[in-house]
Structure formats: structure tokens, C-alpha cells
């Protein structure tokens, strides 16, 4: 049973106090309740940090501590069962000795993914934590300077030597770039390595989060591209230019951003419904891209990105306006 928290509007100083209370010895506790107590989620930690940046009140130690804890969850090797890959940022960390760790959830995760180390679960079923780390790092550098890039950061596995944050970010960026370059559609695509693990590797990762109108699941045996992830990848590639000015790969990053923007319009836009598909996936028989057709509010997530920047005003208004209008259709009115 999830604990119920009354809805209210918080002042900025109250938010900062709440954020302070969310830190544990292992990182930022961005999720609460019986299921998630004392679990550290890479994506959730970064979304919380980025939301605090939007108030322009992200104090230095909050930001540094969060980035440090998430960077410590970086992938080192290829392990399909854990969904681990070099440079990729993990989805979830659970330490058995933490007082709030739910033993039933720990055992379930252990049965699906195995332990990372004795008494430690560390798993990577997340395609979005990696671009979010790059964007959060750029936001930190913009507000607090780039000294953090030279800061040595450790790893969940304490025997792994600490390394500079800038190097960790570069490998995270390389992971994302490689995925986009390998995509025939110019998108950030990912195919899960563990069929017993999470079906969907984004924030909306529930069993029914991505299903067609007829109730069928998308083909998960081939790469799937989530709309949310495209906006996150676009922003991360732009953030990389700020973090690594003068890098020889800057022109490639710009080209990939343009590729993502064009591919989102080409492959996700549903002209009949005047909205974007929440995801695109490959048809099992033809291997061609197919739009996921479902009534969802996921499409609004693309508005948080810069993917519409540089468009002609009329074109931008058309896409953004259509998304907003879709929220006021009968399906979403209660």
C-alpha cells in the first residue's frame, strides 16, 4: 500500500528542505513508499534535480551529491541479464543492509537480474537515465562552473578506481551516440537484453504503459524508440556541446540532433490524430517501423525538450498546438 501524501504547492525553501531529507548514504531518495523505500533510481534522481534547476535554486551540494551518486551507478561491462553496458547509467540500486529495503522486492529483483555484488542489486533497464545525466551535468556546469568535471567520482563497487566526472560523462555520451548511429531510423532505440526484466525502459515502465489500442504489446524482441527518449537525447547532444566545447565530435552531435528531429516528425507524427505516437517499434514480419497507437499523455513529454527549436513559427505552432489540444479531447476530460 503506497503512503498517501496530500497534494499542495510548496515554497522553494520548503522544496530545498525536502530535498535535503531525501539523501541517503547511497544517493538521492527520489521515490517513496513501501516498494521504493531506500532504493536509488538514476532517472528519478536526475528528474528531481532538473526540476529543482528550473527554480534556479539548485544549491551546489544538492547538485554535486546527486550527480556523484548517479555517476557511481555507471555501467562497466556488457551483461545482458542486468542490461548493463559500458557508459550506460543504471536504473536502480538497492542495498540489502539498508533499513528501509523491502526484502520481497529485493528477492524478486534478485531472481530476475541477479546480485551485482554481495547484498547489492544494481540494474540498467533504463534508456533515459544516461541522456538525463548529461543534461543535468550541463545544467550544473552552467550554474556552478565546470570544476565538477575534474572531480574524481567513485563507483558502487568500491574496488573500482575513481575517475574524473568528465570521463564518465564522455562514456555516457558515447553509449547514447552509438545507439543513435546504429539505428536505421536516426533515433535513440534500444532492445532489452533480459526478457524476464522490465518491458519498458522509460519512466512509464508499468506492465500496461505501452500497449496498442487493441491491447497488444509492441514487438519487444527488436529495438523500440520512445518519444520521450528522443527529446532527452536531443537535449543531451546539445548539452554535450556546452560541456565539451571544441570537441572534434561536435559536428557529429549536431548532425545527430538534426537526425532525431527529422525522424521524430517522420516516424512519430500521426496526421489523422494530430499527435505523436508514444513509441515506434518494428513489425515482426516486415521489420518496418510501426507506430504504437494508444490514447496517452506521454506525448506532452516532448514539449519539455528543445526538439521544436529552429522550426518555422507556423510549423512549431502546428505541432505544439496539436499536442496541447489533444489534452482537451473527451478521452482526457473527467
C-alpha positions in Angstrom: 0.0 0.0 0.0 1.6 3.3 -1.1 1.6 6.0 1.5 -0.7 8.9 0.6 0.8 12.4 0.5 -1.6 15.3 0.5 -1.4 17.4 -2.7 -0.2 21.0 -2.1 2.0 23.7 -3.5 5.4 24.1 -1.9 7.6 27.1 -1.5 11.1 26.9 -2.9 12.7 26.9 0.6 10.4 24.0 1.6 11.4 22.1 -1.5 15.1 22.5 -0.6 14.4 21.2 2.9 12.5 18.2 1.5 15.4 17.5 -0.9 17.9 17.6 2.0 15.8 14.9 3.8 15.8 12.7 0.7 19.5 11.9 0.8 20.7 8.5 2.0 24.2 7.1 2.3 23.8 5.6 -1.2 22.3 8.5 -3.0 19.1 10.6 -3.6 15.9 9.0 -2.4 13.6 10.4 -5.2 10.8 7.8 -4.7 8.9 6.8 -1.6 6.5 4.2 -0.4 6.8 0.6 0.7 8.0 -0.6 -2.8 10.7 2.0 -3.2 12.0 2.9 0.2 15.8 3.3 0.3 16.1 2.4 -3.4 18.1 4.8 -5.6 16.7 5.4 -9.1 19.1 7.1 -11.6 16.3 8.5 -13.7 14.2 9.7 -10.8 17.1 11.3 -9.1 18.0 13.3 -12.2 14.4 14.3 -13.0 14.1 15.7 -9.4 17.4 17.6 -9.8 16.4 19.0 -13.1 13.1 20.2 -11.7 15.0 22.0 -8.9 17.2 23.7 -11.5 14.0 25.1 -13.1 13.5 27.1 -9.9 17.1 28.4 -10.3 17.6 27.3 -6.7 19.7 24.1 -7.1 22.3 24.7 -4.4 25.7 23.3 -5.0 25.8 20.4 -2.6 22.4 19.1 -3.7 23.6 19.1 -7.3 27.0 17.7 -6.7 25.8 14.9 -4.4 23.1 13.8 -6.8 25.4 13.8 -9.8 28.0 11.9 -7.8 25.6 9.2 -6.6 24.2 8.6 -10.2 27.7 8.6 -11.8 28.6 5.9 -9.3 25.9 3.7 -11.0 27.7 3.7 -14.4 28.0 0.5 -16.4 31.4 -1.1 -16.8 30.8 -4.2 -18.9 28.3 -5.9 -21.1 25.8 -8.0 -19.1 22.5 -8.7 -20.8 20.8 -10.1 -17.7 21.4 -6.8 -15.8 21.0 -4.7 -19.0 24.5 -3.3 -18.2 26.6 -1.7 -20.9 29.8 0.4 -20.6 28.9 4.0 -20.0 25.2 3.4 -19.5 23.7 4.8 -16.3 21.8 2.4 -14.2 18.1 2.4 -13.4 18.1 1.2 -9.9 20.3 0.5 -6.9 19.2 -1.5 -3.8 21.4 -2.3 -0.9 20.1 -5.2 1.3 21.5 -3.8 4.5 19.6 -0.5 4.3 16.9 -0.5 6.9 14.1 0.5 4.5 14.9 -2.0 1.8 11.8 -4.2 1.0 13.0 -7.8 1.3 10.3 -9.1 -1.0 11.2 -6.6 -3.7 14.9 -7.3 -3.3 14.3 -11.1 -3.7 12.1 -10.5 -6.8 14.8 -8.3 -8.4 17.5 -10.9 -7.5 15.5 -13.6 -9.2 15.2 -11.6 -12.4 18.6 -9.8 -12.6 20.9 -11.4 -10.0 23.0 -9.6 -7.5 25.6 -7.1 -8.7 27.7 -7.8 -5.6 27.0 -9.4 -2.2 23.9 -7.7 -0.8 23.7 -5.3 -3.8 21.2 -5.1 -6.7 22.3 -2.8 -9.5 20.3 -3.0 -12.8 20.2 -1.0 -16.0 16.7 -1.3 -17.6 16.6 2.4 -18.4 17.3 4.2 -21.7 16.6 7.6 -20.3 19.0 7.9 -17.3 22.0 8.3 -19.5 20.9 11.3 -21.5 19.4 12.8 -18.4 22.8 12.7 -16.6 24.4 14.6 -19.5 21.7 17.3 -19.4 21.8 17.6 -15.6 25.6 17.9 -15.7 25.4 20.7 -18.2 22.8 22.5 -16.0 25.2 22.1 -13.1 28.2 23.5 -15.0 26.1 26.4 -16.2 25.2 27.4 -12.7 28.2 26.3 -10.7 31.1 26.1 -13.1 32.9 23.2 -14.7 35.1 22.3 -11.7 33.0 19.2 -11.2 34.2 17.8 -14.5 37.6 17.3 -12.9 36.2 15.8 -9.7 37.0 12.2 -9.0 34.0 10.0 -8.5 33.8 6.5 -7.2 31.6 3.5 -8.1 29.0 1.4 -6.3 31.6 -1.3 -6.4 34.2 0.2 -4.2 37.1 -1.7 -5.7 36.6 0.2 -9.0 39.1 3.1 -9.2 37.6 6.6 -9.0 37.7 8.6 -12.2 37.0 12.2 -13.4 33.4 13.1 -13.9 34.2 14.4 -17.3 35.4 11.0 -18.4 32.3 9.3 -17.0 30.1 11.8 -19.0 32.1 11.2 -22.2 31.5 7.4 -22.0 27.8 8.0 -21.2 27.6 10.2 -24.3 29.4 7.6 -26.4 26.9 5.0 -25.3 24.0 7.2 -26.5 25.7 8.3 -29.7 26.4 4.6 -30.6 22.8 3.7 -30.2 21.6 6.5 -32.4 24.2 5.8 -35.1 23.3 2.1 -35.2 19.6 3.0 -35.7 18.5 2.8 -39.3 15.9 5.5 -38.5 18.2 8.0 -36.8 16.5 7.5 -33.4 17.6 6.5 -29.9 16.5 2.9 -30.0 17.0 0.1 -27.5 16.2 -3.5 -27.4 16.1 -5.2 -23.9 18.6 -7.9 -23.2 16.7 -9.6 -20.4 13.2 -10.9 -21.5 12.3 -11.5 -17.8 13.0 -8.0 -16.8 11.2 -4.7 -17.3 9.2 -4.5 -20.5 9.7 -0.7 -20.9 12.8 1.2 -20.2 11.5 4.7 -19.6 9.6 6.5 -16.7 6.3 4.9 -17.7 7.5 1.3 -17.1 4.4 -0.4 -15.9 3.1 -3.5 -17.5 0.4 -1.6 -19.4 2.2 1.7 -20.1 2.8 0.9 -23.8 0.1 -1.1 -25.5 -1.8 -0.7 -28.7 -5.5 0.2 -28.7 -6.3 -3.5 -29.3 -4.4 -4.4 -26.1 -1.4 -5.9 -27.9 2.2 -5.2 -26.8 4.7 -3.7 -29.2 7.4 -6.1 -30.5 10.0 -6.1 -27.8 12.4 -8.5 -29.5 13.5 -5.7 -31.8 14.6 -2.1 -30.9 11.9 0.2 -29.7 12.1 4.0 -29.7 10.2 6.0 -27.1 9.1 9.6 -27.9 10.3 10.8 -24.5 13.7 9.4 -25.1 14.1 11.3 -28.4 13.6 14.7 -26.7 16.0 13.7 -23.9 18.6 12.6 -26.5 18.2 15.8 -28.4 18.8 17.9 -25.3 21.7 15.7 -24.2 23.5 16.2 -27.5 23.1 19.9 -27.2 24.3 19.8 -23.6 27.4 18.0 -24.7 28.4 20.9 -26.8 28.4 23.1 -23.7 30.3 20.5 -21.5 32.9 19.7 -24.2 33.5 22.9 -26.3 35.9 22.4 -29.1 35.4 18.6 -29.1 36.2 17.1 -32.5 32.8 15.3 -32.4 30.7 18.5 -32.1 29.6 18.5 -35.7 28.6 14.8 -35.4 26.5 15.7 -32.4 24.8 18.5 -34.3 24.1 16.1 -37.2 22.6 13.5 -34.8 20.3 16.2 -33.3 19.0 17.1 -36.8 18.6 13.4 -37.5 16.5 12.9 -34.3 14.3 16.0 -35.1 13.6 14.8 -38.6 13.0 11.2 -37.5 10.5 12.3 -34.8 8.4 14.2 -37.4 8.7 11.5 -40.0 8.1 8.4 -37.8 6.1 9.5 -34.7 3.6 12.1 -36.1 0.1 10.7 -36.6 -1.5 13.1 -39.1 -5.0 11.6 -38.6 -5.0 12.3 -34.9 -2.8 15.4 -35.0 -0.5 14.0 -32.3 2.7 12.0 -31.9 2.9 8.2 -31.2 4.2 7.4 -27.7 6.7 5.0 -29.3 7.6 3.3 -32.6 8.7 -0.3 -32.9 9.5 -2.8 -35.7 6.8 -5.0 -37.2 7.6 -8.7 -36.5 7.0 -9.8 -40.1 8.3 -6.8 -42.2 10.8 -5.3 -39.7 9.4 -1.9 -40.7 8.7 0.8 -38.2 5.2 0.8 -36.8 3.6 3.5 -34.7 2.2 2.5 -31.3 -1.4 3.6 -31.3 -2.8 4.4 -27.9 -4.5 7.2 -26.0 -1.8 8.6 -23.8 -0.5 11.8 -22.3 3.1 10.7 -22.9 3.2 12.9 -26.0 3.4 16.0 -23.8 6.8 15.0 -22.6 8.3 16.1 -25.9 7.4 19.7 -25.0 10.0 19.6 -22.2 12.7 19.3 -24.9 14.2 21.6 -27.4 13.3 19.5 -30.3 11.0 22.1 -31.8 13.6 24.9 -31.7 14.7 26.3 -35.1 11.4 25.4 -36.7 9.4 28.0 -38.7 7.0 29.6 -36.3 3.9 28.3 -38.2 5.3 24.8 -38.2 6.2 24.9 -34.5 2.7 26.2 -33.6 1.1 23.4 -35.5 2.9 20.6 -33.7 2.9 22.2 -30.2 -0.7 23.4 -30.5 -1.9 20.0 -31.7 -0.3 18.3 -28.7 -1.9 20.7 -26.3 -5.3 20.4 -28.0 -5.2 16.7 -27.6 -5.2 17.0 -23.9 -8.7 18.6 -24.0 -10.4 15.8 -26.0 -13.1 13.8 -24.4 -10.7 11.0 -23.5 -8.8 13.2 -21.1 -11.7 15.1 -19.6 -13.1 13.9 -16.2 
